Amino acid sequence: MNNILIVGSNNTDMMVKTNKFPREGETVLGGKFVMTQGGKGSNQAVSAARLGANVTFVTKVGNDLFGKHTLENLKLEGIDTSQIVVDENEASGIALITVNESGENKIVVSPGANMNLQVADLLNIDKYILLADVVLIQLEIPMETVEFIAEKAKKYGKKVILNPAPATKLSDKLLDGLYLITPNQSEAELLIGHEITDEDPLRRSADLLRLKGVKNVIFTLGEKGVFLSNQITSQYFDSPRVKVIDTTAAGDVFNGALATGISNGKEWKESITNAINAASISVTKIGAQSSAPTSAELNKFIANLKEVNVDIEEYSATSIG
């Protein structure tokens, strides 16, 4: 158990902090600059690996300095990189991130080799799907590749988790048979085709996805926590209040931690609560992968949660999205 196959993107994140986001045509003086590893797939792989999962990560990097650094970093995290493909023609993915004083971010991504991860690159994928307890995918790679992985994994009876980000419409074929989908509110609204405003539409929206064949639905709702819906239950899980520094990759840390819990056979309550707490730790740090907690950090946070969960102005609920 505890084997996770993650197929997705990698980026090098170039992040600068600033007091406020610039308006159109405006230049503002920024503060600290940080260059770290990122990309939704890579973030989720590191999150799962730091929490003890055995992770195989499939992605595509350029034959450049950024790609080489990505491979070195993933190996240091104990991730199986044997199925990562090097592209001789495309550059590695890059993300330009601006973070304001409230910890909110604006991101521009140049996907590079990520969008050239083709089905033809996945020569040995059957072996790794068969070994996996959970297959986790996102949408920063070609949709054809996403659909291929999902169909293969479903064919082998594997638990497929789809984090449908960035937001886009999905085919009914892709949705049918998914073990779990984890959209944030804007992604969910695009999938459903209408605005989600309160609890009843939230429940009905989850029901619509389940009617399309998704077995379990988790909506990440920013500071409102997360909402789970399946055949047995529909319930909210609150997020703790922490001092938010940077929300970059909070959703990725959540998904990586959630996949780890599921691959370990944990119940929904424990898996979701641990994932929320992992994301809560991540927003108290700067950076994407650098903010993902280890098992020791997570256990310490849970033990001290009552002390951390204070309600004063400088603290706010963890925004998971």
Secondary structure, DSSP 8 states (H G I E B T S, - for coil): --EEEEE---EEEEEEE-SS---TT-------EEEEEE-HHHHHHHHHHHTT-EEEEE-EEESSHHHHHHHHHHHHTT-B-TT-EEESSS---EEEEEE-TTS-EEEEEE-GGGGG--GGG-TTHHHHHHH-SEEEE-SSS-HHHHHHHHHHHHHTT-EEEE---S-----HHHHTT-SEE--BHHHHHHHHTS---SHHHHHHHHHHHHHTT-SEEEEE-BTT-EEEE-SS-EEEE---EE--S--TTHHHHHHHHHHHHHHTT--HHHHHHHHHHHHHHHTTSSSSGGG---HHHHHHHHHTHHHH----TT-EE--B-
